[in-house]
């Protein structure tokens, strides 16, 4: 069988919107905790000529930030702050009687020094470094919707097409090739049919399914959670619709890929790979999975001032005051043990596989590895090293898997996501409905105004910035953060700011506002929100207008 690990890297637009506790520090923390350690692993694999075959999703809005000059400055400053903290830590720990934690200071100095040296060695350019590893075949880079909009809940099909078309174009601009795979935001899918996700939404008698929009944008495959497949219906490829559907859980297996739905004649298929519940459960849960092991670094206990993490999990249920000192060597051994165990799980699945089972697909958020689970990158490196030596489970990227083992069945998926409850409720609920009730009318106004506005060349900067603000308001992160309550005030503020900006620009697009004032506003907004330098081509294609 093939093992396909898919890591989904994403961060909403946080540049120029504060630093700490909410803002660009989220991005710089992820860079130091996850992205640079991941690149260090890939660099080591390159020097050792070790195969990796990792599928790495980078959302367009994350790529825009990693390539942005402001991010590079912010990360330099973050490194400096970390080293300043370490320089003061020994004396600070002595003053508080925490002498037992002092031996961890050299560990952190060495760790951060190696990451800073890598940052400088790659010329502070993560995007180019990822492009290099993709060109050499260690990774397959896949894309996503431009700002990670929750596609099934967007009010207009033009919004969905715009998110996907711009996402694919931005991937080409940053990485030099068009992506085949798409991480559909939140793995959220809806089939074709009527649309009215909330009682206040204007009902639409029929809207196309997610796969139609993916096909329109040129994507070849995407990922869903297992329950969407098991709740659906499948049948053998090329058979007539009257053929009896496959109807058992064994037939709709997470260990095989499918072509999705009915496609028009002479068009390319859109395939789907399915998240394996068994392997992902080993990692995903802090309490039942590997990250909850007592030896690993405790994410939640942080020393202030300075922000150092010096304790281990000890017991996932223990109070933070009861956490013991971290032991890096013990944690490193735990990562190796868990990698071996994960390999054993893969081999057990392969041993019981049916003839039609071809793949074990394990999708995760990239930031789980390194950021939330500090030792996670070590776990991945050890896992791939042992898979290279084994025979019955072979790593493969998503596109390699589908090329070598193309689907032999068609599936109709049910709606859902990989979020809590497996549906859309993490993003649309009583706490977040107001966001959609604000966004849906703005979508309507924007897309109704586009056909006329794009013909007026003097409005182009206004249209472009209005499109940026629409895209940023559509980010699924705002509703998710509001629902979790972790930083709801920040998410609310960001969502409202983008909606307010869009609303201020729309009158000029609609032909009744002051265009000169709107141009001034667009320039001011762009100083803060400036991803995606070229939008009009994707905008025209999403609107079915001639390209300009």
Number of C-alpha atoms within 10 A of each C-alpha: 23 23 24 25 22 25 22 23 23 23 21 21 22 21 21 14 14 12 15 9 10 15 17 24 19 16 25 22 16 23 22 21 23 25 21 19 25 21 20 17 16 22 16 13 18 15 9 9 10 14 18 23 22 24 25 26 23 24 29 33 26 22 23 21 22 20 17 15 11 14 22 18 11 17 21 16 13 16 18 13 14 16 17 12 18 20 13 12 20 18 14 17 16 13 10 8 10 13 13 11 18 16 14 19 19 12 13 17 15 11 13 18 14 15 20 18 12 17 21 12 10 13 11 21 16 19 18 17 17 21 18 14 18 19 15 11 15 22 22 26 30 28 29 31 28 31 29 27 25 24 27 23 23 17 24 16 19 20 24 23 26 25 27 32 27 26 26 28 23 29 25 15 13 17 20 13 16 18 23 18 27 26 25 24 25 22 21 24 27 21 20 16 11 12 19 14 15 14 8 12 16 13 13 12 9 11 17 14 18 21 26 22 22 22 19 15 22 19 26 20 27 23 26 24 23 21 21 24 25 21 15 15 19 24 22 18 14 10 12 9 11 7 10 11 16 17 14 11 11 13 19 24 19 26 25 26 29 28 24 23 20 14 14 9 7 6 9 13 22 23 23 26 28 25 27 20 17 14 18 17 14 17 22 18 12 15 13 13 14 24 29 22 21 19 24 26 25 27 16 12 18 14 13 9 9 16 13 17 18 23 24 26 24 21 17 17 10 10 10 17 7 13 18 18 20 22 18 17 9 12 20 16 16 21 26 18 16 22 24 18 15 19 20 12 15 21 18 12 19 20 12 9 14 14 7 16 20 24 28 29 27 21 26 18 14 23 22 22 25 22 20 19 22 22 25 27 24 21 25 20 19 18 20 21 17 13 21 14 10 12 10 14 22 18 22 25 24 29 19 16 21 21 10 11 17 16 22 14 21 24 24 20 23 17 21 23 26 21 16 10 10 17 18 22 17 21 25 19 14 9 12 19 17 13 19 21 13 14 21 19 13 19 21 14 15 24 19 14 18 19 17 12 21 20 11 11 11 13 18 17 17 27 29 20 27 26 23 25 25 23 23 27 24 29 23 20 24 26 27 20 19 19 19 10 11 11 15 16 14 18 19 16 11 18 23 17 15 22 21 15 19 28 16 16 26 23 17 20 26 15 13 9 14 12 18 13 13 22 20 13 16 23 16 12 18 17 9 12 20 18 24 19 11 12 20 18 17 23 28 18 19 23 19 12 14 10 11 11
